[in-house]
Amino acid sequence: MSYIRNLLFKQKPRFRTLAKFWQFKDIRDGVIVMRNGSYRMCLEVFPANFGLMDEAEKRRTVLGFEQVLREIEVKYPLRILVQTRKTNASDYINNLEHTYSIRSIGTYDLFRKYADFIREVNKDYEIITKKFYLILEFSELKYTLSKDIVSREEKDVKKKKEITEEQIFQEVRQSMIAILTTFKSQFQAINLKSKFLTTNEIVKVMMAYLDEEKYLNNREFYERIDEHRTQAIKDGLPFSVINKVSPDYIEEENVDLLNINNKLYLRSEFLSELGSHAYIDWFKEIVMFPYANDLLFTFTSKDAVETVTKLTEKRHKIEAKIFDEASQHKPKNIADNLVLESTERIEKQYLRSEIKPIDLKVEATFRSDTIQALNMVHMNLERVLNRKMMQSRIYHYEQFEGLQGTFIAGSSETGTRNHRDINTDVAAFTFPFITPQISSNKGIFYGADEINRSLVTIDRKELESYNRSIIASTGAGKSYFIKLDLIRSRMIGYQSFVLDVENEFEMVTNYL
């Protein structure tokens, strides 16, 4: 194997310099500035619970997502990142303690008891968190074909007004905000809440991807990275975001494996076959795959005129084949007639602008502490895909490029054909913003999900509405549940007001 590797891939080094990994050069004002002259902005989208929807609601949601896909412009892809992480009890408790700054006497003692309880429960269950990000890419060339702006008044005298890089940056940023605001309103129409990511939040996503331990150990610095940048500029000191998020090294451990800091093993792959047909819950099992991974959907709009031209040529070839077979008195080929019918239907939909052609790429990077566990994750994924008549392929000898493909500030530059040509109506069925339960790595514990063996932790302030009602039969434990909620909410810094006509909560409120 080593001989074949050296023979076929002698130009590919075993150790990569991190400088070649980074495809961006800076992050500021919530914008990722790429090395190729393009820019990116991100939305965090809060998912929908498909388990609580009927078929009509699901279909309305998918149709709403199709409207988002139809807004994608040619050559400017839209990426959707689903980041799944497993959080152990210690990380969850440390995150809570930091977020809410629990230091007061009494309350902290209560927190310590709660922490012991979580550690005990965590022996049988895990804390699984999922984050959903929409990434819009845009280029300055859309707005300024040159770095000169000529106003109407200046045309007569042929005077040119030089435009600075800062003006280009601000112009592109405002234009991207306008487009993402449109996406936000479209998501809101299907009851999905979203928000813009700040520089600090983008850095946090990157650190969760590459070196989460480094982030946890230096959380104070990363949460104020913009302030440190400003201070460095005032002091005349160099400041690079890339240097702050870089792990020590990335090593190609094997033909299908990467290693980060000698602690984390990663494997990147892509979906090579998407199955025979699309339906509402098409990608539900893949999105909800309960192992640490980064799943990236890349939607790239294609030129409709070019696509219609190719479809017309394909239809003519099929018609000619059917005509020749009929002239030779051969039996009718049902498959050819079905393909011809489908081609004609899609061609008409394109001409009526009912659908748009789109290029879909689905890539994933799985991560684990050991190679054995990573292999087990891969086998479990293969079982899921086989049930759905899908197939995946590993980026053999292209793990470095595959890792870039699922990075929030990267793109896939592999030599492998890893995409599929489909239409917006089909692509909409990939709707990834789904979750079986509401969970947050900084919320309070409400129970355990027996299906995927995960803890359900909810931060009510992250929900679209704080309101709720608790309905159950007499003796089911409504009052006890509310008392627990009051105690845990107070413990993490939330204030509650109790209107109690029977003085049932007097003991709890006096204790707090």
C-alpha positions in Angstrom: 0.0 0.0 0.0 2.8 2.4 0.8 4.4 1.7 -2.6 1.2 2.4 -4.4 0.7 5.6 -2.4 4.2 6.8 -3.1 3.7 6.0 -6.8 0.3 7.5 -7.4 0.3 10.3 -4.9 4.0 11.3 -4.6 3.1 14.9 -5.1 0.7 14.9 -2.0 2.6 15.6 1.2 1.7 13.6 4.3 1.8 16.7 6.5 0.0 19.8 5.2 0.9 23.3 6.2 -2.1 25.0 7.7 -1.6 28.0 5.5 -2.9 25.9 2.5 -6.0 24.9 4.4 -7.4 28.4 5.0 -9.5 29.7 2.1 -10.4 32.9 4.0 -8.2 35.7 5.2 -10.3 37.6 7.7 -13.6 37.9 9.6 -15.0 41.2 10.6 -18.4 42.8 11.1 -20.0 39.3 10.8 -18.5 38.9 7.2 -16.0 36.2 6.2 -13.6 37.7 3.6 -12.4 34.9 1.3 -9.0 34.8 -0.4 -10.6 34.6 -3.9 -12.3 38.0 -3.5 -15.7 36.7 -2.4 -17.5 37.2 0.9 -19.7 35.2 3.1 -22.4 35.9 5.7 -24.2 33.5 7.9 -27.6 33.0 9.5 -28.2 30.6 12.4 -31.6 29.0 11.7 -33.6 27.5 14.6 -35.1 24.2 13.4 -38.7 22.9 13.2 -40.0 19.9 15.0 -41.3 17.7 12.2 -42.6 15.2 14.7 -45.3 17.7 15.8 -46.4 18.6 12.2 -49.1 16.9 10.1 -48.5 16.2 6.4 -50.1 19.4 5.3 -47.8 21.5 7.5 -44.7 19.6 6.4 -45.6 20.2 2.8 -46.1 23.9 3.4 -42.7 24.0 5.0 -41.0 22.3 2.1 -42.7 24.6 -0.4 -41.5 27.6 1.7 -37.9 26.2 1.5 -38.3 25.8 -2.3 -38.9 29.6 -2.4 -35.6 30.1 -0.7 -33.8 27.9 -3.2 -35.4 29.8 -6.1 -33.7 33.0 -4.8 -30.2 31.6 -5.3 -28.4 33.4 -8.1 -26.2 31.7 -10.7 -22.5 31.2 -9.6 -23.3 32.2 -6.0 -23.9 29.1 -4.0 -26.0 28.8 -0.9 -24.6 26.5 1.8 -26.4 24.9 4.8 -24.3 23.5 7.6 -25.7 21.1 10.2 -23.3 20.8 13.1 -23.9 17.9 15.4 -21.9 17.5 18.6 -22.0 15.2 21.6 -21.5 17.1 24.9 -20.5 15.2 28.0 -21.8 16.2 31.4 -18.6 18.1 32.4 -18.7 20.3 29.3 -22.4 21.0 29.7 -22.0 21.9 33.3 -19.0 24.1 32.7 -20.8 25.9 29.9 -23.8 26.5 32.2 -21.5 27.8 34.9 -19.7 30.2 32.6 -22.8 31.4 30.7 -24.8 32.4 33.8 -21.9 33.3 36.1 -23.2 31.3 39.0 -21.1 32.5 42.0 -23.5 33.5 44.7 -23.7 31.7 48.1 -26.6 29.3 48.3 -27.5 29.3 44.6 -24.1 27.8 43.8 -24.6 25.0 46.4 -27.8 24.2 44.6 -26.0 24.2 41.3 -23.5 21.8 42.7 -26.2 19.3 43.6 -27.8 19.7 40.2 -24.4 19.1 38.6 -24.0 15.8 40.5 -27.5 14.8 39.4 -26.6 15.5 35.7 -23.4 13.5 35.9 -25.3 10.5 37.3 -28.0 10.7 34.6 -25.3 11.1 31.9 -24.0 7.6 32.6 -26.9 6.2 30.6 -27.7 9.1 28.3 -25.8 11.7 26.2 -26.3 15.3 25.4 -26.6 15.8 21.7 -26.8 19.3 20.2 -27.5 20.4 16.7 -26.9 23.8 15.2 -28.1 24.9 11.7 -26.3 27.6 9.7 -27.2 29.1 6.4 -24.1 30.5 4.5 -24.5 33.0 1.7 -21.6 33.6 -0.6 -21.2 36.7 -2.8 -18.6 38.4 -4.8 -17.7 42.1 -5.2 -17.8 41.6 -8.9 -21.6 41.5 -8.8 -21.6 45.2 -7.8 -18.4 46.6 -9.2 -17.0 45.1 -12.4 -13.9 47.4 -11.9 -12.7 49.3 -8.8 -13.9 52.5 -10.4 -17.3 54.1 -10.0 -18.3 56.7 -12.7 -21.3 58.9 -11.8 -23.6 60.4 -14.4 -22.3 63.9 -13.7 -18.7 62.8 -14.1 -19.3 60.9 -17.3 -19.3 64.1 -19.4 -15.9 65.2 -18.0 -14.6 61.6 -17.9 -13.6 61.9 -14.2 -13.3 58.7 -12.2 -14.0 58.3 -8.6 -11.7 55.7 -7.0 -13.4 53.2 -4.7 -11.6 51.9 -1.7 -11.6 48.3 -0.4 -13.5 49.5 2.6 -16.3 50.9 0.4 -16.5 47.7 -1.6 -16.7 45.8 1.7 -19.5 47.9 3.1 -21.4 47.9 -0.2 -21.2 44.1 -0.4 -22.1 43.7 3.3 -25.2 45.8 3.0 -26.3 43.9 -0.2 -25.8 40.6 1.6 -27.7 41.8 4.6 -30.6 42.7 2.3 -30.6 39.2 0.7 -30.3 37.4 4.1 -33.2 39.6 5.4 -35.3 38.3 2.6 -34.3 34.7 3.6 -35.2 35.5 7.2 -38.7 36.7 6.2 -39.2 33.5 4.0 -38.1 31.4 7.0 -40.4 33.3 9.2 -43.3 32.5 6.9 -42.8 28.8 7.6 -42.3 29.5 11.3 -38.5 29.2 11.4 -36.6 31.7 13.5 -33.2 32.9 12.4 -30.5 35.4 13.4 -27.3 36.9 11.9 -24.0 35.5 13.2 -21.6 38.0 14.6 -17.8 37.7 14.3 -17.5 36.0 17.7 -20.2 33.5 16.8 -18.6 32.6 13.5 -15.3 32.0 15.3 -17.0 29.8 17.8 -18.4 27.7 14.9 -14.9 27.4 13.5 -13.4 26.4 16.8 -16.1 23.7 17.3 -15.0 22.4 13.9 -11.3 22.3 14.5 -10.2 22.7 18.1 -13.1 22.9 20.6 -10.9 22.3 23.6 -8.8 25.3 22.7 -12.0 27.4 22.6 -13.2 26.2 26.0 -9.9 26.9 27.6 -9.8 30.4 26.2 -13.4 31.3 26.1 -13.0 34.8 27.4 -10.7 35.7 24.6 -12.8 34.3 21.8 -16.0 35.9 23.0 -14.3 39.3 22.8 -12.2 38.8 19.7 -13.5 42.0 18.0 -12.4 44.0 21.1 -8.9 42.4 21.0 -8.7 43.2 17.3 -9.6 46.9 17.9 -7.1 47.2 20.7 -4.3 45.6 18.6 -5.0 48.0 15.8 -4.8 51.0 18.2 -1.5 49.6 19.6 -0.1 49.1 16.1 0.2 45.4 16.6 -0.6 42.7 14.0 -3.8 40.7 14.5 -4.9 37.6 12.5 -8.1 35.7 13.1 -6.6 32.7 11.2 -3.8 32.4 13.8 -6.3 32.4 16.6 -8.4 29.6 15.3 -5.6 27.3 13.9 -5.0 24.0 15.5 -1.4 22.9 16.0 -1.4 20.7 12.9 -3.5 18.5 10.6 -2.0 15.2 9.6 -3.2 12.8 6.9 -3.2 9.7 9.0 -4.3 7.3 6.2 -5.9 7.3 2.7 -9.3 8.0 4.3 -8.4 9.6 7.6 -7.2 12.9 9.1 -5.9 13.7 12.5 -6.1 17.0 14.3 -3.6 17.7 17.1 -3.2 14.0 17.6 -6.5 14.0 19.5 -9.3 13.9 17.0 -9.8 11.6 14.0 -11.9 12.8 11.0 -13.2 11.2 7.9 -14.9 13.2 5.0 -17.2 11.7 2.5 -20.1 12.7 0.2 -23.4 11.2 -1.1 -22.8 9.7 -4.5 -26.3 8.3 -5.0 -29.5 10.1 -3.7 -31.9 7.2 -4.1 -34.8 6.6 -6.6 -37.3 9.3 -5.5 -37.7 12.3 -3.2 -40.3 12.7 -0.5 -41.0 14.9 2.5 -38.8 13.2 5.1 -36.2 12.4 2.4 -33.1 13.5 4.5 -34.6 13.3 8.0 -32.5 10.2 9.1 -29.3 11.7 7.7 -29.8 15.1 9.3 -30.7 13.4 12.6 -27.8 11.0 12.5 -26.8 10.9 16.3 -23.0 11.1 15.9 -20.6 14.1 15.9 -20.4 15.3 12.4 -20.5 18.4 10.1 -23.1 17.9 7.3 -23.0 20.5 4.5 -25.6 21.0 1.7 -24.3 23.1 -1.2 -27.0 24.5 -3.6 -25.7 26.1 -6.7 -28.1 27.6 -9.2 -27.6 26.8 -12.9 -28.3 28.6 -16.1 -31.9 27.8 -17.1 -31.4 28.5 -20.8 -28.4 26.1 -21.0 -30.3 23.4 -19.1 -33.4 23.7 -21.4 -31.2 23.5 -24.4 -29.7 20.2 -23.1 -33.1 18.9 -22.3 -34.3 19.6 -25.8 -31.4 17.8 -27.3 -32.1 14.8 -25.0 -35.8 14.8 -26.0 -34.9 14.9 -29.7 -32.5 11.9 -29.2 -35.2 9.9 -27.4 -37.8 10.7 -30.0 -35.5 9.7 -32.8 -34.7 6.4 -31.0 -38.5 5.7 -30.5 -39.2 6.5 -34.2 -36.4 4.2 -35.4 -37.6 1.4 -33.3 -41.2 1.9 -34.5 -39.9 1.9 -38.1 -38.2 -1.4 -37.6 -41.4 -2.8 -36.0 -39.7 -3.4 -32.7 -41.7 -3.7 -29.5 -42.2 -0.5 -27.6 -39.7 0.3 -24.9 -41.7 1.4 -21.9 -38.6 3.0 -20.2 -38.0 5.2 -23.2 -41.5 6.5 -23.3 -41.5 7.2 -19.5 -38.2 9.1 -19.9 -39.6 11.1 -22.8 -42.7 12.0 -20.9 -40.7 13.1 -17.9 -38.3 15.1 -20.0 -41.2 16.9 -21.8 -42.9 17.7 -18.4 -39.7 19.1 -16.9 -38.9 21.1 -20.1 -42.3 22.8 -19.9 -41.9 23.6 -16.2 -38.5 25.3 -17.0 -40.1 27.3 -19.8 -42.9 28.4 -17.5 -40.4 29.2 -14.7 -42.2 26.9 -12.3 -38.9 25.3 -11.3 -35.2 26.2 -11.6 -32.2 23.9 -12.3 -29.9 23.5 -9.3 -26.7 21.6 -8.5 -26.8 19.7 -5.1 -23.7 18.6 -3.2 -24.0 16.8 0.1 -20.8 16.3 2.1 -20.1 15.2 5.6 -17.1 15.1 8.0 -17.4 12.6 10.9 -15.2 12.9 14.0 -14.3 10.7 16.9 -11.6 10.2 19.5 -10.5 6.8 18.1 -10.3 5.2 14.7 -12.4 2.2 15.9 -15.2 4.5 16.9 -15.0 6.4 13.6 -15.2 3.1 11.7 -18.3 2.2 13.7 -19.9 5.5 12.8 -19.2 4.9 9.2 -20.9 1.5 9.3 -24.0 2.9 11.0 -24.2 5.6 8.3 -24.0 2.9 5.6 -26.9 1.1 7.2 -29.0 4.3 7.2 -28.1 5.0 3.5 -28.8 1.4 2.4 -32.3 1.6 3.8 -32.9 4.8 1.7 -31.3 3.4 -1.4 -28.5 5.9 -1.2 -24.7 5.5 -1.3 -21.8 7.5 0.0 -18.2 7.6 -1.1 -15.1 8.4 1.0 -12.7 11.1 -0.3 -9.8 8.7 -0.8 -6.5 10.6 -0.8 -8.6 13.8 -0.8 -9.4 14.0 2.9 -7.7 17.4 3.2 -9.9 18.8 0.4 -13.0 17.0 1.8 -12.3 18.7 5.2 -12.3 22.1 3.5 -15.6 21.2 1.8 -17.5 21.1 5.1 -15.8 24.0 6.7 -17.9 27.2 7.2 -15.2 29.3 5.5 -14.1 26.7 2.9 -15.2 25.0 -0.3 -14.6 21.6 -1.9 -11.9 21.6 -4.4 -11.6 17.8 -5.0 -11.0 16.1 -8.3 -14.0 13.8 -7.7 -17.4 14.5 -9.1 -19.4 14.9 -6.0 -22.5 16.7 -7.1 -25.9 15.9 -8.6 -28.0 17.9 -11.1 -31.6 18.2 -9.9 -34.4 20.8 -9.8 -35.6 23.2 -7.0 -38.8 21.2 -6.4 -36.8 18.1 -5.7 -34.0 19.8 -3.8 -36.6 21.3 -1.5 -37.3 17.8 -0.1 -33.8 17.9 1.4 -35.2 20.4 4.0 -32.5 20.1 6.7 -33.9 22.3 9.5 -35.5 19.6 11.4 -35.0 18.2 14.9 -37.0 15.5 16.9 -36.7 17.5 20.1 -35.8 21.0 21.4 -32.4 21.0 23.0 -29.7 23.5 23.9 -26.3 22.9 25.5 -27.0 25.8 27.9 -30.6 25.1 28.8 -31.9 23.2 31.9 -32.6 19.5 32.1 -36.2 18.5 31.4 -36.0 14.8 30.7 -34.5 12.0 28.5 -35.4 11.0 25.0 -35.7 7.2 25.1 -35.5 7.0 21.2 -32.0 8.4 20.7 -30.8 8.1 24.3 -30.1 11.8 24.6 -30.9 14.3 27.3 -33.5 17.0 26.6 -32.2 20.4 27.8 -34.1 23.5 26.9 -33.3 27.2 27.2 -36.7 28.9 27.0 -35.2 32.2 26.0 -34.0 30.6 22.8 -37.5 29.6 21.8 -39.7 31.7 19.6 -42.2 32.2 22.5 -41.6 31.7 26.2 -45.3 30.8 26.7 -46.4 27.3 27.5 -49.1 25.3 29.2 -48.8 22.1 31.3 -51.8 19.8 31.0 -52.1 16.4 32.7 -54.4 14.4 34.8 -54.7 14.8 38.6 -51.7 13.4 40.4 -49.5 13.2 37.3 -46.9 15.6 38.7 -47.8 19.0 37.2 -47.0 20.9 40.4 -43.8 19.0 41.0 -42.6 19.7 37.4 -43.3 23.4 37.9 -41.4 23.4 41.2 -38.4 21.8 39.5 -38.6 24.3 36.7 -38.6 27.2 39.1 -35.6 25.9 41.0 -33.5 25.1 37.9 -34.5 28.4 36.2 -33.5 30.4 39.3 -30.3 28.4 39.5 -29.2 29.6 36.0 -30.2 33.2 36.6 -33.9 33.5 35.4 -36.4 35.3 37.6 -39.9 33.9 38.1 -43.2 35.3 39.5 -45.6 32.9 41.1 -49.4 33.6 41.5 -50.4 30.8 43.9 -53.9 30.9 45.3 -53.3 27.8 47.5 -49.8 28.7 48.9 -48.6 25.5 47.3 -45.3 27.0 46.2 -44.6 29.0 49.4 -41.9 26.5 50.6 -40.1 26.6 47.3 -40.1 30.3 46.9 -38.9 30.8 50.5 -36.1 28.4 49.9 -35.0 30.3 46.8 
